[in-house]
Amino acid sequence: MRITMILLSLCFTLTAFAQDYKFRKVSKEELQEKFNPLDSAASATYLYKYRKTFFEYHQGKGFQLITEIHERIKIYNKEGFGYATKQVSLFNNGGHKEEINSIKAYTYNLLEGKIEEAKLTKEGMFETEKSKRLNEMKFTLPNIKEGCVVEFKYKVVSPFYSLVDDFVFQYDIPVKKLDARFEVPEYFVFKVNTKGFLPVIPKTKKKNDKITFTNKTRSSGTGIRNGITRTSYSSSDLEFIKNISSYNLTNVPALKEEPHVNSINNYRSSVKYELSYEKLPQSTIKYYSTTWEDVVKTIYKSSYFGEELNKTSYFKDEIDAVISSISDPVQRTALIFDFVKSKVKWNGYNSKYTNDGVKKAYKDQVGNVAEINLMLTSMLKYAGLNAYPVLVSTRRNGVPIFPTREGYNYVVSYVKFPEGSVLLDATNKYSTPNVLPFRALNWQGRVISENGGSTLVDLYPKEKSKNNISMMINLNEDGSISGGCRSVKTNHNALSYRERYNDANEDDFIEKLENKYSGLEISEFKVTNGLDLSKPIIESYKFVKESQADIIGDKIYFSPMFFLRTAENPFKLEKRAFPVDFGYPSTSKYRIIINLPEGYKVESVPESAAFSMPDNLGLFKFNISNNGSSIQLLIDAKINESIISPLYYDALKEYFKQIIEKENEQIVLTKV
């Protein structure tokens, strides 16, 4: 009986305020809810999420794409305050632009049993230019408190009817009710691409609709009305079939970020509508991107891409001077690569298309990704090298599984030599050949040839990034330690370190390092080869740290890795449906020598061990020895693949569990 009552109570909680989703009809029950019954850890919940995207014909303008949005969000705690801010991207191109209007938004709080409203004002709305073709409208609601409900409503009008934003059904927070609808005239045929693990099946139907045209005619009078111009109006209707797809979901679970995922958006449940072709009345069929060949040709023919590759006059003199005495192709590539990195600074914008053009970027010494790397490719081709642009989707942008023009948002350069090939990205001054910035390490890129053809290239590096750490430690009788640490990093580990160190204040950098290791005191800090990219980067310092051993009676207990040991397993899920993406293969080696305090001898040490993952995906070796006055620990840990399939998740989870257990095993010293 009690269980039945609990279930009935839960059902009531889930349905009690699922009655009215009209704008500004927020209930007291919604405001009183303390947590989501199905996800108590959620900081916020979409109580209602509505989207309708449809075509609307405007005489003189043609078809417009209209998207209407209505969202109601419950905010439980401070971690959910970010959901009170809405950001809407607005595209513009060639004098045409998207516009947002009919913005309405409110914050609701419950005070002494009454619902208090706070309205969005103009002071809370900001429009900024993100790039030449992209603006962003941001609006932030006032009076945000724990337990409040916020509600947004707005409309976006777009002349770019071929660019339909993805219909997304799963978010970082749960959704209690979601309604989405897509209406499209029969003149436009879309491919439907679905992704994610949540089963989403639309309800489809057809409906008659019509467009009314108003015709205006003028005529001159005759006889007694001679000389008077008369205006008359007439109308005509064009009837057509409208295809409607609707989605209705309830209690959609949150899709939460996990460690080592290239982009959680790759696995977010969503539907992409890609315009395949259009057949307007009394017009020929116009085809859009239906194959990767179509996509590549469309991008290459763009004046913001292919034409930019053919411009050479602006750099000829300087490049001639750079390579005049060098004939070796590899050396020429290196010289031109370094020249571009030092000449033009990245402005922080990703794009496969140029913004102001390569010539202006060269002159102003600043540009977006396309301007820098198309410029680099053009210079390499000018120097007689087999260089090609490579379309890339950044990690945050996701993996372009289906042929789509929006699937790529980045471009790098590819140079082919008889003995192999290299990938280059000049947007990062610390990047080296085949060491792309981490944001660009995302499965495969698409190499574009002059004739519009394309081939795939693996973006993940084959060579391991190394991190070799040497430590000399003096263990004191009170459990404190002092000593020196030296680390040597290569490839992506070196790139990452240089980004963090060279662009920071050194005192701030040291403070962060001390905080990372919970109160480590660092002195004599030094970095070598910070700017010499041809060599590994080396970090060294002296340190002191207290409370690194437990003193119990006449014995001392401690982990031989001290503050460097791994605290917890990053892989906590029972099962994982996504691949584990480390970005690049790596190897970490530790050589730790521990000088023991006088008057103590070794009672026990962990056993040496070695274990691996299946199919040589990972290997861990732990070797320990002692000579009475000191202990030496050697560790060699390898991840041999950039991506590990979810089929190996259990093995990977167990592998890390074994590593953590081994690193945390204790050495026991006893007083002589």
N, C-alpha and C positions, 0 to 999 in steps of 0.2 A: 504493500500500500504506500509506504514511504517513497519507494523508488518511483512509483507511478506519479506521485505528487511532484517529485523533483523534475521528472521529464515534462510534466504538464507546465510547470513553472518556467522551465527553460524554453519550451515552445512559445509560451506567452511572451517571454522576454524578446524572442527573435521576431515575433510578429506584431507585438502590441503597437509599435509606432511605424509600421510599414503601410500606413493607410493613406497618407496624403503627401504627395511629392510636389505639389504645386509650389511655385516660388513664393517665399515668405510665409509658408504654412508650417513652420517648425513647431514641434510639440514640446511640452514640458518633459515628457518621457525621454525624448532624445537628449535634452539638456541634463537630465538627471542621471543618465547612464554613466557609470564609473569606468567601465572597461568593456571591450568587445567579448561577448560570451564565448566566441569560438577562437579567439586569439587574445588572451589576456595580456600578452607582451606588446601588443600593437600600441604605438603612441598616438595613432589617429585611425579613423575609418571613413571610407566613403559611404555615407548613408545612402546616397543616391548619386548616380552618374549617368547623365543623358547626353547623347550626341545625335544630331540629325544632319546629314550632308546630302545636298540635293542640287539639281541644276535649275537655274532660273534664267529665262530669256529676257533680255532688255533690248528693245529696238534701238538700233544705232550702235550698240556695243556687242551684241551677240550673247552667247551663253556665258553665264557667270556661275561659279561654284560657291554655294552658300553652306556654311557650317554653323549650326546653332549648338551652343553648349550650356548645360545647366549642371552644376555640381553642388552637393551638400556634404560637408565634411564635419565629422565630430572630432574635436581635439581633446585628448585625455590628459596630456601632461606637456611639460615644456619642450620635450623632444619632438613633439608634433607641431610646434609653433610655425615651422617652415611651410606648412600646408596652408597658412593664411596668406601666402604670397603666390600670385599667379603670374607666369611668364608665357607670353604668346609671341611666336616668331612670325614676322610678316615679310614676305618675299617681294622684291620689286625688280623689274628688268625691262629695259627698252621703253621707259616712260609708263609702263603699266605696273600697278602695285596692288598688293592686298591691303584691305582696310578692315579695321575692327570698329564696331559700333554697338549701340544698344547695351553698353556695359552697365550692369547693375550688380551690386554686391553688398552684403550685410554681415555683421557679426551679431550673434545672439548669446546673451548671458541670462542666467536665472538668478534674480535678486529678490529675496524675501517672497518667493513664490510667484513672482511676476517676470515675464519675459521682457528683457531690455534689448532694444535694437541699436546698433551703431552703423551708420551708412558710410559706404566708400565715398570719399570726396576727391576732388581734382588734385588735392595735395598728396594723395596717396597713389597717383598714377604717373608713370614715367615712361617716355618713349626714347629709346637710344638707338643709335646706328651701330650695328655690330660689324657690318662690312658694307661695301658699295651696293650690294644687292640684298642685304638682310637687315631689317630693323627688329627691335624687340619692344613690345609693350609689357610693362611690369606694373601690377597694381597690388598694393598691400593693404589689408583690412585693418581698421583700428580696434582698440579695446580688446586685444587678444588675452584671454585668461585660460587657465586650466579648466577644462570642462565645457568650454564654449562650443558653439556650432557656427561655422562660416558657410556662406552660400554665394556662389558666383553665377552670373548669367551674362552671356555676350554672344555676338554674331560676327563671323569673319566672312567678308565678301572677297572672292578671288577671281581675277580674270584668267588664271592659269588652271583651266578646268581639267587638264590632263594630270595635274599633280594633286592626287588625293592623299592626304595624310593617312598613315596606318590607323586602322581601328584597333585600339589596344584594349584588352579585356582584363589584364592582370597587372597589378601595381605593387609598389613596395609596402603598401598597407592593404588591409582587406577591403572588399567591396560588398556591401549588403545587397544592393540592387543596382543592376546596370541595364539600361535600354539604349540600343544603338540602331540606327536606320540609315540605309543608303538608297537613294532614289536616282535613277539614271534613265534618260530618254533612250529609246531604241536606236538612236543614231550613234551612240557611243558603246563600243564593245570592250569590256574590261576582262583581263585575266585576274583570277582570284588565287592568291598565294597565302596559305595558312601556315603558321609556325607556333611552336609551344606545345606543351604537354597537356594543356587543358582542352578537353573536347568541346569544340565550338561549331555548331551547325546552324546556319541561318534558316529562317522561315522566308520563303520567297513567294511572290505573287506579282501579277501584272495588273496595271490599272490604266484606263483611258485618260488622256490629258490633251490639252490643246494650247496653242500659242495664238493670241489674237494680234493681228497686225493692223495698225491704223494708217490709212493712206490719206494724204493731203493733196488736193488738186485746186488749181486756180484757173479761173476763166474770166474773159472780158465780156462785159454786157453788150447788147445790141439794141438798136432802136433808141427808145427814150432813155435806156440805161447805158448808152454808148460811152465808153471810157471808164466805166466803173469795174474794178476787179473784184471778183467774188471768190471766196475760199469755201470749199466744201470738204467734208470728211467722210470717209467710208472705212469699213473694217472688213477683215476676212480672217477666217480661222484655219489653222493648220493642226489637224488632229494627229496624235501619235500615241504609241504605247510606252508606258513608263514601267521599268523593271524595279521592283522593290525588294531589298534584302533587309530583314530585321533580326536583331540579336537581343535576347532577353535572358539574363543570367542573375542568379542569386547566390549569396554567400560565397563569393570568389575568394579563395585564400590569397594571402600576400605572397609575392615572390621575393624572397629575401636574398640580399647579397651574400655571397659565399666567398671564402678565400680562393684565390687562383682561378677566377673566371674571367675570360677575356672581355666579355660584355654580357651582363645578365640579360640585356635586351634580346640577345640571340635566342633565349629560351622563354621569353615572355610571350604569353598567349596573345596572338594578334592576327589580323587579316590585312593583307596588302592588296589594294585594287590598282592594277597597272593597266593603263590604256593601251589596248592592242591595235585598234583601228577605229576610225570614225567614217560614217557615210551619211553626210548631210543631204537633204533633198536637193536634187538637181546638181549634185557635185560628184566627183570621182572619189573612190575610196582613198583615204589617207592612212597609211600604216605607220605605227609607232614601234617602239622597241618590243620585238617578240622573240628575238634570239640574241645571244651575246654578240654575234656579228653585227646585228643592227645597232645594238647599244654602242659598240666600239666606233662604228662609222659615224654615228650621230655625234659622239663626243669629239672625235678627231676632226670632223668638219666644222666644228664650232670655231668662230672667230676668236674665242677666248682660250682656245687650246691649240689646234693644228696650225693656225696662221701665226701664232706666237713662236712656234718652233722654227719657222722659216725666216725669222728676222735675225740678221747677223751684223748689219752695218754698225750698230751701236757699240759692239765690243771688239771688232776685228783688230784694231790697232793694239789694244792692250793684250789680247790673247796671243797675237803674233809675237809680242815681246816676251811673254811668259814662256812660250814653247819653242822659240826660234832655234835654240841650241840643243833641243832634246828630240830624239827620234823614237826612243823606246815607247811603245803604246802605254805600258803600265805607268811609267814615270810621267808621261803626258797627262794621263788620267788623274794622277795624284796632284800634279801641279794645278790643273784646272779646278779640281775639287777644292783644294785649299784656297785658291784665288776667290772662288765664289763665296766660300764660308767667311772669308775675311772682308769681302767687298759688300755683301748685302746681308742685312739683319732681318730675321724673321719677325713679323709683326704680331704673331700669335694666332693668325687666322688659318684654319684648314680649308682647302678647296682644291678641286681638280681643275677649276677654271681661274684664269687670271682676273684680277680686279681692275687695277689701273693699267695693266700691261707690263711686259718685261722691260721695255725701254725706260719707262718712268721709274720702275723699281730699281733699275740699274743706276739711273741718274740720282735718285733720292737715297739710294743705298738702303732701302727697306721695302719688303714685299711680303705677300702671302706665300703659302706653300707652293702653289702652282707657278707663280712668277719666279721664285727662286729655282725650283727644280726643272722647270721647262727651260729656263735660261741656261742652267747647267747642262742639260741634254743637248741644247742647241750648240753650245760651245764645244762640247765633246765631239759632236758630229762635224763641226767646222774643222776640228783638229784631225779629221780623218779616222775617227774611231767609230766602231759599230755601237752606237748609243741609241737607246730607245726610252721613251717614257713608260712608266709602269703605273697603272691605276691601282689604287690601294683603298681599302676601307679601314679606317682606324679602329682600334679596339672598342672604343665607346660607340662607334657607329654600327658595329655588328658585322656579321659575315654575309656577303651578298650571295645567297644561295640561288635565287631566281634571277633571270635576266631583267635588270632594271637600271635605269639611268641614275637613280638616286642611291644605288647600292654602293657607289664609290664616292669618297669625299676627299681624296688625297692623291698625290702623285709623287713618285720618286724616280730616280734614274737608274738605268740598267746598261752596263757595258759588257759586251761579249768579246772575249779574247780567244785565241786558238787553244789555250791551256785551261780555259774556264771563264767564269763571269763574276762580276761584282755588282752589288746594289749600293747606291749612294743616295744620301739625303743631306743636302747642304743647309737645311734649316737649323741644324744643331751644330754649334761650333766645336763640340767635343766628339762628334760622330766620326767614325773612320770607315773605310771600305768594308762592306758586309756587316757593319755594326749600326743598324738603323735605330733611331729613337724608339723607346719602348712602345709608344703610342702606335707605331706602324707595324709592330710584330703581330700580324693577324692573319693567320692561315696563308692564303695565296694572293699574289698580285697578278694583274693582267698586263703583259708586255704588249704594247701596240706598235705594229710595224707601219711603214709608210703607206702601204696599200690598204690599210684599214683592217688587216687581219690581226689576230692576237693569239698569244700562247700564255699558259699559266706558269708562274714561277713561285717557288716556296719562299716565303718571307722569313721563316724561322731560321736562325743560324745553325750551322752544323758544328762549328768549333765551340768548345765549352768556354764559358766565362769562369775565371779562376779567382779564388779568394784564399790566399795562403797566410795563415796567422801563426806567428811565433811569440811565445810569452815566457819570460823568466820571472818566477814568482818566489818571494820569500814569505813563508808562512810563520807568523809569530805565535807565541805561546797563548796570547789573549784572543786568538781567532782572527786577528786582522791580517791583511796581506799588503805587500808592496812589491813593485817590480816594474818591468817594462814590457810594452806590447808593440809589435811591428806587423803590419798587414800589407800584402802585395796583391793588387787587383788588376785584372785584365778584361778586355772586351766590354761586355755590357755592365759588368760590375764596376769597371773603371769609368765608363760613361756616366753611370748613375752617381758615382762618388763625385766626379768632377762637376756635375750639375749642381749637387748640393753644396760642395765646398767652395768652388771658385766664384759662385754667384752669391755667397753669403759673407757676413761679417765673421771673422775668425773667432772672436770671443763668443758670439752667439752660437757658432757651430760647436765649439768645445762645450758650452753649457748644455746644448741638446744631447751631446754624447754622454756627458756626465749624468744627465737625467735619464737617458736610455738605460743606463746600468745602475739606476737607483742610488745616486749619491756618490758615484766614483769621483775621486779627486785627481785631476789630471794636471801634469806639469811637463815642461819641455816638449810641447806639442810641435810636430813638424810634418809637413807634407812635401814630398819630392815628386817631380815630373807632373806637377799640376797642369801645366800647359804643353808639355812635350807629349803629344799623342802617340808618338812612335814607341814609347816605353810604358811599362806598367806604372800605375800610380802607387806610391808608397806612403803609408801613414805610420808614424811612430810617436810614442809618448811614454812618459813615466806615470805611475799611478799609485794611489793608496786607497784601500777600502777596508772598512771595519766590518765586524760581524760576518765573516765568511766561513766560520767553522763553529760547531757546537762543542762546548766544553762540558763534559759530564764526568765528574770525579777526576780521575787521573787519565782520562781519555779525551782525544780530539777526533771529531767526526766531520768530514767535509767531502764535497764533490770535487774531483780533480779539475773540472772545467770552471768551477767557481761561478762568477757572474756571466760567463759566456754560455752556460748550459741552456737548453731549450726548456721553457717553463711548462708549456702545454701543447697538446696536439691541435694543429689548426683544423683538422678534419674531424668534425663532431657528429655529422649526420649519420644516421643508420644506413641510409642508401643515398646515392647521388645519381641524378639523371644526366648531369652535365659533365663534359670532359674537364679534367684538371689542367689548367693552362699556366705553366711556369714562365712562358715567354721565351726562354732560351735554356739550353742544357748548361749545367754548372757543376763545378767541383769545389769543395771546401776542404782544406787541409789544416790541421792544427798540430803544432808541436809545442807542448807545454812542459816546462821543467820546473819542478817545485822543490825548493830547498826547505828541508824540515827544520823545525826549531830544535835547538840543542836540548838534550836530555830526553828525547822521545825516539821511539823506534816504531817501525811499521808492524802493526798486528795483523792487518788484512787489507787486501786491495781487490777491486773488482777483477773478474777474470777477463782476459782478452777474448774478443769475439768478432765474428764477421757474419753478416746476413745480407740478403739481397732481395730484390723484387723479381717476379717472373719476367722472362724474356729480356733480361739485362736492363730493365728500366731504371733500377737504382741499386747502389751498392754502398754498404757502410762497414768500415773496418775500425776496430778499437783495439789498440795494443798498448799495454801498460807494463812498466818494469821499474824496479827500484834497486838501488845499490847501498841502501842503509841510511845514507844522509840525504838522498834526493830521490824523487820519483819522476819518471819521464812518461808522458802520455802522447801517443801519436794517433790521430784520427784522420781518416780519409772518407769523405762522404760525397757521393755522386748522384746526380739526377741526369740520366743519359738522354732523355727526350724532352722536347719542349712541351708536348701535349701528351697526357696520359688518358686513355679511354676510360669511361665510367665502368667498363667491364673489369678494370683493375682497381676499382676504388677500395674494395675491402682489403686487398693486398697492400695498397698504398697507406691506408689508415693503420694497418697493423705494422707496417714498416716504420712509420713515424712513432708509433707507440713503443716499439722496441728501442728506437733511437733515444727517446726521452727517458725511458727506464734505465738505459745503459748510462746516459750522461748524468743521471741523478744518483747512480749508485755511489756509496760512500767508501772512502778510505778511512780506516781506523788506526789512529796512533795511540800508543800507550807510553806512559812515563817509565823511563828506565829505573 
